[in-house]
Amino acid sequence: MSDPKLSIIIPCYNCTKTLPEAVDSCYNQGFSGEDFEVIMVDDGSTDGSAELIKKLAEQHDNIHPYFHEVNRGGGSARNTAVAHARSEVIFCLDSDDLLPPDTLSKMYSYLKEKNCDGVAFNFSKKFNGADPSNIHHVDEFPYAGEKIPFESLTDNSGNSCPLDVVFMYTKKAFDRAGGYPTDHGFDTQGFAWRFLAAGLIAYTCPGATYLHRVNFSRSYYIRESDNGLINFNWQKILLEHSNLLSDETINFVRTFDCSDFTRNLFSKLKNRDNIFKNNYRELLGTERVIKNKEATGEARPINRHSLRGLYLRARSRLRKIRIYGIAVFIYLKAVETLNSFLNHLNKMTGKTVPVLLYHRVASLSHDPTMLSINPDTFEEHIKYINRRYSPIPLTELIKRIDSKILKGDEICVTFDDGYRDNLTNALPILEKYSTPATIFITTYRLGQKSAFDLEKSYRTGEGATFLSETEIEKLSKHPLIEIGAHTHTHPRLSELPSGDQREEIETSKLILEKITKEKITHFAYPFGQKKDFTGQTLEIVRELGFLSAYENTDRLGTAKSNRYSFPRINIREISAKKLAEKIIGKY
């Protein structure tokens, strides 16, 4: 029996709902049954996937199943599949994705035409849930008809490397690259680095399209993010290739505080100069340092909730405060002066709308984050704004701006992050004065203690706790409260690739819509300064169907303000008199 032309490998883990459809798509790729095989590896599933794989193998002679007794990770499952492949050409299909008809025969022909080591997709169509025709958006990969350069791995122009997702490659190339990494959760990105660092040649196949399922289950990216592993994964990938990196880059990667999930190691790296050695091109294809213990030993992850992890993060932040304290003070004073001038200018040239930004409402003996306001002070604020202004919800604000009927006495109240004291302490005061408000919620730690507060020196019982799903549902039904999205893990969005930005924003939106059973139409940028988001971020927010989005720049909004970067005024523990002065630009 001759070997098949193509081996399609499918790593499987708890995929009973999507695997049959993925397998079906393999049988309309322009190959006869003898010309290809399907190798499925169950990676210790707990949902009946193993039994399903056996049934599929009984239905198709060219399906070959293999089983891991325990879960060993995606990289290990892919490596097991390739080890059993009889073809010299491999394609890896994720068990929840699909292939348009004749895609693989087109890519196979292109691989033979170019006589290369690998062929990548030109387009990735993201489809919603169970309906392949419901296209969420389309990502276009660069280098159509061209060789994919090694430098695409660190492209900082907004393009992703075409090899960062699944692609077709030869078995010889797989062996030369060393297979998929098995010591972290970014096995596809890690394999892309190994492939190009090995000096292997890949092209983007013009028109080749992959169907990528989204909004169906927790993606690997969200799982890794929830477990605090994003930076650790990139650290392992990068240090594996330290033979190509400059000394400055190696030092940067090794010393990066991977436990700080608000910063993205890889995004920071791509913004640096001289990432690679001067002669890195000559080194492509030379031996990696994957087995060099000295190179990888310094990248051991520290659990961010362990005492050691909390100590390291607290020490890092205190060091930054000492070094940059004076500079930050001067900067803030300059910004305050500029915003005061701009607020006066807005007052002189048109109707303005103050949108106030609060975080916590609680009585604390010590507030190192300066995010809290005492309930008595908050009540004085609410009394004042009801005397001087007409508080309205954000949805009403956008309606009035669209209808060009701003009166000039509007004001809006918002809260960021979604702390439990917004319900227990703020809501009774809002109810007392019939004042509407919007609560922008970060969805990563619902009902849990704030990891940020654990790093500070609050007294017992003073640390912040986030709203639970039940409490969010209760608030969403309250006539005075609107719920808004604030990303999933509260990252600095400007430091993330566009795909990761979209996933952070959309995950938050979908989780909140599931809890509230209502559309979430307003969004607030984490941190909220101009440097914390980009024009691309604004476009993503618009594409996801939000009506408005809010920054934190201590300025008054106007009818002409961009609704996707509408300014807000950050309010801390100040008197009602100081609040009045801050709003009119004298504070």
C-alpha positions as CSV (number, residue, x, y, z in Angstrom):
1,M,0.0,0.0,0.0
2,S,1.5,3.3,-1.1
3,D,1.8,6.2,1.3
4,P,-0.8,9.0,1.0
5,K,0.1,12.4,-0.5
6,L,-1.2,14.3,2.6
7,S,-1.6,13.6,6.3
8,I,-4.2,15.8,8.1
9,I,-3.6,15.8,11.8
10,I,-6.2,16.9,14.3
11,P,-5.3,17.3,18.0
12,C,-8.5,16.7,20.1
13,Y,-9.5,17.7,23.6
14,N,-13.2,17.9,24.7
15,C,-14.4,18.6,21.2
16,T,-17.5,16.5,20.7
17,K,-19.6,19.4,19.5
18,T,-17.2,20.5,16.7
19,L,-15.1,17.5,15.7
20,P,-17.6,15.8,13.3
21,E,-17.9,19.0,11.3
22,A,-14.2,19.5,11.2
23,V,-13.7,15.9,9.9
24,D,-16.4,16.3,7.3
25,S,-14.6,19.3,5.9
26,C,-11.5,17.2,5.3
27,Y,-13.4,15.0,2.8
28,N,-14.0,17.8,0.2
29,Q,-10.4,18.9,-0.3
30,G,-9.9,17.6,-3.8
31,F,-8.1,14.3,-2.7
32,S,-9.3,10.8,-3.2
33,G,-9.6,8.6,-0.1
34,E,-6.3,6.9,-0.8
35,D,-4.5,10.2,-1.3
36,F,-4.9,11.4,2.2
37,E,-5.1,10.2,5.8
38,V,-6.6,11.8,9.0
39,I,-4.7,11.2,12.2
40,M,-6.5,12.2,15.4
41,V,-4.9,12.3,18.8
42,D,-7.2,12.5,21.8
43,D,-5.3,14.4,24.5
44,G,-7.0,12.9,27.6
45,S,-10.5,14.3,26.9
46,T,-13.1,14.1,29.6
47,D,-16.2,14.7,27.5
48,G,-16.5,11.6,25.4
49,S,-14.3,12.8,22.6
50,A,-12.3,9.5,22.7
51,E,-15.4,7.5,22.0
52,L,-16.4,9.8,19.2
53,I,-13.0,9.5,17.6
54,K,-13.3,5.7,17.6
55,K,-16.7,5.9,15.9
56,L,-15.4,8.3,13.2
57,A,-12.5,5.9,12.6
58,E,-15.0,3.0,12.1
59,Q,-16.8,5.1,9.5
60,H,-13.6,6.0,7.5
61,D,-10.8,3.7,6.6
62,N,-8.3,6.5,6.3
63,I,-8.9,7.9,9.9
64,H,-6.2,6.6,12.4
65,P,-6.9,7.4,16.1
66,Y,-4.3,7.6,18.9
67,F,-4.9,8.4,22.5
68,H,-3.1,10.1,25.4
69,E,-4.1,8.7,28.7
70,V,-3.7,12.1,30.4
71,N,-3.8,15.6,29.0
72,R,-0.3,16.6,27.8
73,G,-1.1,19.8,25.9
74,G,-1.6,20.8,22.3
75,G,2.1,20.7,21.3
76,S,2.4,17.1,22.5
77,A,-0.8,16.0,20.7
78,R,0.5,17.5,17.5
79,N,3.9,15.9,17.8
80,T,2.3,12.5,18.5
81,A,0.1,12.8,15.3
82,V,3.1,13.8,13.1
83,A,5.1,10.9,14.5
84,H,2.4,8.5,13.1
85,A,1.9,10.3,9.8
86,R,2.8,8.3,6.7
87,S,2.9,11.2,4.3
88,E,5.7,13.6,3.7
89,V,3.3,16.6,3.7
90,I,1.4,17.5,6.9
91,F,-1.5,19.8,7.6
92,C,-2.7,20.4,11.2
93,L,-6.4,21.2,11.5
94,D,-7.8,22.4,14.9
95,S,-10.8,20.4,16.0
96,D,-13.1,23.3,16.2
97,D,-12.3,24.9,12.8
98,L,-13.2,24.1,9.2
99,L,-11.7,24.1,5.7
100,P,-13.5,25.5,2.6
101,P,-13.7,23.0,-0.3
102,D,-10.5,22.3,-2.3
103,T,-8.4,24.4,0.0
104,L,-5.8,21.8,0.8
105,S,-5.4,20.5,-2.8
106,K,-4.7,24.1,-3.8
107,M,-2.1,24.6,-1.0
108,Y,-0.5,21.2,-1.8
109,S,-0.1,22.1,-5.4
110,Y,1.4,25.5,-4.5
111,L,3.8,23.8,-2.1
112,K,5.0,21.5,-4.9
113,E,5.2,24.4,-7.4
114,K,7.3,26.5,-5.0
115,N,9.3,23.5,-3.9
116,C,9.3,25.0,-0.4
117,D,9.0,23.8,3.2
118,G,5.7,25.2,4.1
119,V,2.6,27.1,2.8
120,A,0.4,29.4,4.8
121,F,-3.1,30.8,4.5
122,N,-3.8,34.2,2.9
123,F,-7.1,34.8,4.8
124,S,-8.6,33.7,8.1
125,K,-12.4,34.0,8.3
126,K,-13.6,34.2,11.8
127,F,-17.2,32.8,12.0
128,N,-19.5,33.0,15.0
129,G,-20.4,29.9,17.0
130,A,-22.0,27.1,15.0
131,D,-22.8,29.0,11.7
132,P,-19.9,29.2,9.2
133,S,-21.8,31.7,7.1
134,N,-22.0,34.1,10.0
135,I,-18.7,35.8,9.4
136,H,-17.5,37.9,12.4
137,H,-14.5,39.4,10.6
138,V,-11.7,38.5,8.2
139,D,-8.0,38.7,8.9
140,E,-5.7,39.0,5.8
141,F,-2.2,37.7,6.2
142,P,0.6,39.5,4.3
143,Y,3.1,38.2,1.7
144,A,0.5,36.6,-0.7
145,G,2.6,34.8,-3.4
146,E,5.8,35.8,-1.6
147,K,8.3,34.2,0.7
148,I,7.5,34.8,4.4
149,P,10.5,36.5,6.0
150,F,11.9,35.7,9.4
151,E,11.3,39.3,10.4
152,S,7.5,38.9,10.1
153,L,7.6,37.2,13.5
154,T,8.3,40.6,15.2
155,D,6.4,42.8,12.7
156,N,5.1,45.9,14.5
157,S,2.9,47.3,11.7
158,G,-0.2,45.5,12.8
159,N,0.3,42.4,10.6
160,S,0.5,39.0,12.1
161,C,3.0,36.4,10.9
162,P,1.1,34.0,8.6
163,L,2.7,31.0,10.3
164,D,1.3,32.0,13.7
165,V,-1.8,29.9,12.9
166,V,-2.0,26.4,11.4
167,F,-0.2,25.8,8.0
168,M,1.0,23.1,5.7
169,Y,4.6,21.8,5.9
170,T,6.8,18.9,5.0
171,K,7.7,16.2,7.5
172,K,11.4,17.0,6.8
173,A,10.8,20.6,7.8
174,F,9.0,19.5,10.9
175,D,12.0,17.3,11.9
176,R,14.4,20.1,11.2
177,A,12.4,22.6,13.2
178,G,12.3,20.2,16.1
179,G,8.5,19.8,16.3
180,Y,6.0,21.7,18.4
181,P,7.1,23.0,21.8
182,T,5.5,21.1,24.7
183,D,6.5,23.2,27.7
184,H,4.0,26.1,27.2
185,G,0.6,26.9,25.8
186,F,1.7,28.8,22.7
187,D,2.7,25.8,20.7
188,T,1.6,27.2,17.3
189,Q,3.5,30.5,17.8
190,G,6.4,28.6,19.1
191,F,6.5,26.3,16.1
192,A,6.4,29.3,13.8
193,W,9.5,30.7,15.5
194,R,11.2,27.3,15.3
195,F,10.3,26.9,11.6
196,L,11.6,30.3,10.4
197,A,14.6,30.3,12.8
198,A,15.6,26.9,11.3
199,G,16.1,28.7,7.9
200,L,13.1,26.9,6.4
201,I,11.2,28.5,3.5
202,A,7.4,29.2,3.5
203,Y,5.1,31.1,1.2
204,T,1.7,32.6,1.6
205,C,-0.7,30.8,-0.8
206,P,-2.7,33.4,-2.6
207,G,-6.4,33.2,-1.8
208,A,-6.1,30.2,0.6
209,T,-8.7,30.7,3.3
210,Y,-9.1,29.1,6.8
211,L,-12.4,29.1,8.7
212,H,-11.7,29.9,12.3
213,R,-14.6,29.4,14.9
214,V,-14.9,32.2,17.5
215,N,-17.4,33.0,20.3
216,F,-18.1,29.3,20.9
217,S,-16.0,28.3,23.9
218,R,-13.0,29.7,25.8
219,S,-10.1,30.1,23.4
220,Y,-6.6,29.0,24.2
221,Y,-5.6,32.7,24.4
222,I,-8.2,33.4,27.1
223,R,-7.3,30.2,29.0
224,E,-3.6,31.2,29.0
225,S,-4.5,34.8,29.9
226,D,-6.8,33.7,32.8
227,N,-3.9,31.6,34.1
228,G,-1.5,34.5,33.9
229,L,0.8,32.7,31.4
230,I,0.9,35.0,28.4
231,N,4.2,36.6,29.3
232,F,5.8,33.4,30.5
233,N,4.9,31.7,27.2
234,W,6.6,34.4,25.2
235,Q,9.6,34.4,27.5
236,K,10.1,30.7,26.8
237,I,9.7,31.1,23.0
238,L,12.1,34.0,22.9
239,L,14.8,32.6,25.1
240,E,14.7,29.4,23.1
241,H,16.1,31.4,20.3
242,S,18.6,33.5,22.2
243,N,21.3,32.6,19.7
244,L,19.6,35.1,17.4
245,L,18.7,37.8,19.9
246,S,20.9,40.8,20.8
247,D,22.4,40.9,24.3
248,E,20.1,43.8,25.1
249,T,17.0,41.8,24.0
250,I,18.1,38.8,26.0
251,N,18.5,40.9,29.1
252,F,15.2,42.6,28.5
253,V,13.4,39.3,28.1
254,R,15.1,37.6,31.1
255,T,14.4,40.5,33.5
256,F,10.9,41.3,32.3
257,D,8.3,41.0,35.1
258,C,6.2,38.2,33.6
259,S,3.9,38.1,36.5
260,D,2.6,41.6,35.7
261,F,-0.3,40.7,33.4
262,T,-1.1,44.4,32.7
263,R,2.0,44.5,30.5
264,N,2.6,42.4,27.4
265,L,6.2,41.2,27.0
266,F,6.0,40.5,23.2
267,S,4.3,43.8,22.4
268,K,6.9,45.7,24.4
269,L,9.7,43.7,22.6
270,K,8.3,44.6,19.1
271,N,8.6,48.3,20.0
272,R,12.4,48.0,20.7
273,D,15.3,48.6,18.4
274,N,17.9,46.0,17.5
275,I,15.9,43.0,18.6
276,F,18.3,40.6,16.8
277,K,22.1,40.3,16.6
278,N,23.7,42.1,13.7
279,N,24.5,38.8,12.0
280,Y,21.2,37.0,12.8
281,R,20.6,36.2,9.1
282,E,23.8,34.2,9.0
283,L,22.6,32.3,12.1
284,L,19.3,31.1,10.8
285,G,19.3,27.4,10.6
286,T,22.0,27.0,13.3
287,E,21.3,25.1,16.5
288,R,18.9,26.6,18.9
289,V,19.5,26.9,22.7
290,I,16.3,24.9,23.5
291,K,18.3,22.5,25.7
292,N,20.5,25.2,27.3
293,K,19.4,25.2,30.9
294,E,21.2,28.5,31.7
295,A,19.2,30.3,29.0
296,T,15.8,29.0,30.0
297,G,16.3,28.6,33.7
298,E,15.9,32.3,34.5
299,A,12.4,32.3,32.9
300,R,10.7,30.1,35.4
301,P,7.1,31.3,36.1
302,I,6.2,32.5,39.6
303,N,2.6,32.1,40.5
304,R,1.3,35.7,40.6
305,H,-0.8,34.9,43.7
306,S,2.0,33.3,45.7
307,L,3.7,35.3,48.4
308,R,6.9,35.4,46.3
309,G,4.9,36.6,43.2
310,L,3.1,39.3,45.2
311,Y,6.4,40.5,46.8
312,L,8.1,40.8,43.4
313,R,5.2,42.8,41.8
314,A,4.9,45.1,44.8
315,R,8.7,45.7,44.8
316,S,8.7,46.5,41.1
317,R,5.9,49.0,41.5
318,L,7.5,50.7,44.5
319,R,10.8,51.0,42.6
320,K,9.0,52.6,39.7
321,I,7.2,55.0,42.1
322,R,10.6,56.1,43.6
323,I,12.3,56.6,40.3
324,Y,9.5,58.3,38.4
325,G,7.6,60.0,41.2
326,I,8.9,63.5,40.6
327,A,8.6,63.2,36.8
328,V,5.0,61.9,37.1
329,F,4.1,64.8,39.5
330,I,5.4,67.4,37.0
331,Y,3.7,65.6,34.1
332,L,0.3,65.5,35.9
333,K,0.5,69.2,36.8
334,A,1.2,70.0,33.2
335,V,-1.7,67.9,32.0
336,E,-3.9,69.5,34.6
337,T,-3.0,73.0,33.5
338,L,-3.6,72.0,29.8
339,N,-7.0,70.4,30.5
340,S,-8.0,73.4,32.6
341,F,-7.3,75.6,29.6
342,L,-9.1,73.3,27.2
343,N,-12.1,73.1,29.5
344,H,-12.3,76.9,29.6
345,L,-12.1,77.0,25.8
346,N,-14.9,74.4,25.5
347,K,-17.1,76.4,27.9
348,M,-16.5,79.5,25.7
349,T,-17.2,77.8,22.4
350,G,-20.1,75.5,23.1
351,K,-22.1,73.3,25.4
352,T,-20.1,70.9,27.5
353,V,-20.9,67.6,29.2
354,P,-18.9,66.5,32.3
355,V,-18.7,62.7,32.5
356,L,-17.4,61.8,36.0
357,L,-15.3,58.8,36.6
358,Y,-15.3,57.0,40.0
359,H,-13.9,53.7,41.0
360,R,-14.6,52.7,44.6
361,V,-17.0,54.1,47.2
362,A,-15.7,52.9,50.6
363,S,-14.4,54.1,54.0
364,L,-10.7,53.2,54.1
365,S,-8.1,54.0,56.7
366,H,-5.5,53.9,54.0
367,D,-6.0,54.1,50.2
368,P,-2.6,53.7,48.4
369,T,-4.3,53.4,45.0
370,M,-6.2,56.6,45.5
371,L,-9.2,55.0,43.7
372,S,-11.7,55.3,46.6
373,I,-14.0,58.0,47.8
374,N,-15.7,58.0,51.2
375,P,-19.4,57.4,51.0
376,D,-20.2,60.7,52.8
377,T,-18.0,62.6,50.3
378,F,-19.7,60.7,47.4
379,E,-23.1,61.8,48.7
380,E,-22.0,65.4,48.8
381,H,-20.9,65.1,45.2
382,I,-24.2,63.6,44.1
383,K,-26.2,66.3,46.0
384,Y,-24.1,69.0,44.3
385,I,-24.4,67.6,40.8
386,N,-28.2,67.3,41.2
387,R,-28.4,70.9,42.3
388,R,-26.2,72.2,39.5
389,Y,-26.8,69.8,36.7
390,S,-29.3,67.2,35.2
391,P,-27.8,63.8,35.5
392,I,-28.6,61.5,32.5
393,P,-27.5,57.9,31.5
394,L,-24.8,57.5,28.8
395,T,-27.4,56.1,26.3
396,E,-29.4,59.3,26.7
397,L,-26.3,61.4,26.3
398,I,-25.5,59.8,22.9
399,K,-29.1,60.2,21.8
400,R,-29.0,63.9,22.6
401,I,-25.7,64.4,20.8
402,D,-27.1,62.5,17.7
403,S,-30.3,64.6,17.8
404,K,-28.3,67.8,18.4
405,I,-30.4,68.7,21.4
406,L,-27.8,69.1,24.1
407,K,-29.0,71.6,26.7
408,G,-25.7,72.3,28.4
409,D,-26.7,71.2,31.9
410,E,-26.2,67.4,31.4
411,I,-23.8,65.4,33.5
412,C,-23.0,61.6,33.6
413,V,-21.7,59.4,36.4
414,T,-19.6,56.4,35.7
415,F,-17.6,53.8,37.6
416,D,-14.7,51.7,36.4
417,D,-13.6,48.1,37.1
418,G,-16.8,46.9,38.8
419,Y,-16.2,46.8,42.6
420,R,-18.7,45.3,44.9
421,D,-19.0,48.6,46.9
422,N,-20.6,50.2,43.8
423,L,-23.6,48.0,44.7
424,T,-23.4,48.2,48.5
425,N,-22.3,51.8,49.1
426,A,-22.8,53.8,45.9
427,L,-26.2,52.5,44.8
428,P,-28.1,53.5,47.9
429,I,-26.9,57.1,47.5
430,L,-27.7,57.1,43.8
431,E,-31.2,55.8,44.6
432,K,-31.6,58.5,47.3
433,Y,-31.1,61.2,44.7
434,S,-32.5,59.3,41.6
435,T,-29.1,59.6,39.9
436,P,-28.4,57.3,36.9
437,A,-24.9,55.8,36.5
438,T,-22.9,53.4,34.3
439,I,-20.7,50.7,35.8
440,F,-17.9,49.5,33.4
441,I,-16.9,46.0,34.4
442,T,-13.7,44.0,34.0
443,T,-14.8,40.4,33.7
444,Y,-11.7,38.4,34.7
445,R,-12.2,38.0,38.4
446,L,-15.9,38.3,39.0
447,G,-16.8,37.9,42.6
448,Q,-13.2,37.6,43.6
449,K,-10.7,39.7,45.5
450,S,-8.8,42.3,43.5
451,A,-5.3,41.0,42.8
452,F,-4.1,44.6,42.6
453,D,-5.3,45.4,46.1
454,L,-3.6,42.3,47.5
455,E,-0.2,43.9,46.6
456,K,-1.0,46.9,48.8
457,S,-1.1,47.4,52.5
458,Y,-4.8,47.6,53.2
459,R,-6.0,46.5,56.6
460,T,-7.9,43.3,56.9
461,G,-11.3,43.7,55.2
462,E,-10.5,46.8,53.3
463,G,-9.2,45.1,50.1
464,A,-11.5,45.5,47.1
465,T,-13.8,42.7,45.8
466,F,-15.3,42.6,42.4
467,L,-19.0,42.3,41.7
468,S,-20.2,38.7,41.2
469,E,-22.4,37.5,38.3
470,T,-25.5,37.5,40.5
471,E,-24.8,41.1,41.6
472,I,-24.2,42.3,38.0
473,E,-27.5,40.7,37.0
474,K,-29.2,42.5,39.8
475,L,-27.7,45.8,38.9
476,S,-28.5,45.4,35.2
477,K,-32.2,45.2,36.1
478,H,-32.1,48.4,38.2
479,P,-33.7,51.4,36.4
480,L,-30.8,53.7,37.4
481,I,-27.9,51.5,36.3
482,E,-26.3,50.7,32.9
483,I,-23.7,48.0,32.6
484,G,-20.7,48.7,30.3
485,A,-17.6,46.6,29.2
486,H,-14.1,47.3,30.4
487,T,-12.1,44.4,28.8
488,H,-11.6,40.9,30.3
489,T,-8.2,41.3,32.1
490,H,-7.7,45.1,32.1
491,P,-4.6,45.3,29.9
492,R,-3.1,48.3,28.3
493,L,-4.7,47.8,24.9
494,S,-2.1,49.8,23.0
495,E,0.5,47.2,23.9
496,L,-1.5,44.3,22.3
497,P,-1.8,43.1,18.7
498,S,-5.1,44.0,17.1
499,G,-6.4,40.4,17.4
500,D,-5.7,40.3,21.1
501,Q,-7.3,43.7,21.6
502,R,-10.4,42.4,19.9
503,E,-10.5,39.3,22.0
504,E,-10.1,41.3,25.2
505,I,-12.9,43.7,24.4
506,E,-15.3,41.2,22.8
507,T,-14.8,38.6,25.6
508,S,-15.8,41.2,28.2
509,K,-18.9,42.2,26.1
510,L,-20.0,38.6,25.5
511,I,-19.7,37.6,29.2
512,L,-21.7,40.6,30.4
513,E,-24.3,40.1,27.7
514,K,-24.7,36.5,28.9
515,I,-25.1,37.6,32.5
516,T,-27.4,40.6,31.9
517,K,-29.3,39.1,28.9
518,E,-29.0,42.6,27.4
519,K,-26.9,44.2,24.7
520,I,-23.8,46.0,26.1
521,T,-23.4,49.2,24.2
522,H,-20.8,51.3,26.1
523,F,-17.1,50.6,26.7
524,A,-14.3,52.2,28.8
525,Y,-10.6,51.9,28.0
526,P,-8.5,50.5,30.8
527,F,-6.2,53.2,32.2
528,G,-7.9,55.5,29.7
529,Q,-5.0,57.9,28.7
530,K,-4.4,58.6,25.0
531,K,-1.3,56.4,25.1
532,D,-3.4,53.4,26.4
533,F,-5.3,52.8,23.2
534,T,-4.9,53.4,19.4
535,G,-6.9,54.4,16.4
536,Q,-7.2,50.7,15.7
537,T,-8.7,50.1,19.1
538,L,-11.4,52.7,18.4
539,E,-12.2,50.9,15.1
540,I,-12.5,47.5,16.9
541,V,-14.8,49.1,19.4
542,R,-17.0,50.5,16.7
543,E,-17.0,47.2,14.7
544,L,-18.2,45.3,17.8
545,G,-21.3,47.4,17.9
546,F,-20.7,49.7,20.9
547,L,-22.5,53.1,20.8
548,S,-19.7,54.9,22.6
549,A,-16.4,54.5,24.4
550,Y,-14.7,56.5,27.2
551,E,-11.2,57.6,28.0
552,N,-9.8,59.1,31.2
553,T,-8.3,62.5,30.3
554,D,-9.8,64.9,32.8
555,R,-11.5,66.9,30.1
556,L,-15.1,68.0,29.4
557,G,-16.9,66.4,26.5
558,T,-18.8,68.3,23.9
559,A,-21.2,67.5,21.0
560,K,-18.1,67.4,18.7
561,S,-16.2,64.9,20.9
562,N,-15.4,61.6,19.2
563,R,-18.0,59.2,20.7
564,Y,-15.4,56.4,20.7
565,S,-12.9,58.4,22.8
566,F,-15.3,60.6,24.8
567,P,-13.4,62.3,27.7
568,R,-14.1,61.8,31.4
569,I,-13.0,63.5,34.5
570,N,-11.3,61.3,37.1
571,I,-12.7,62.0,40.6
572,R,-10.8,61.1,43.8
573,E,-11.4,62.1,47.4
574,I,-12.1,65.8,47.1
575,S,-14.8,68.1,48.6
576,A,-17.9,69.0,46.7
577,K,-16.4,72.6,46.3
578,K,-13.3,71.2,44.7
579,L,-15.4,69.0,42.5
580,A,-17.3,72.1,41.2
581,E,-14.0,73.8,40.6
582,K,-12.6,70.7,38.8
583,I,-15.6,70.6,36.5
584,I,-15.4,74.2,35.5
585,G,-11.6,74.0,35.1
586,K,-10.4,76.0,38.1
587,Y,-9.1,73.1,40.3
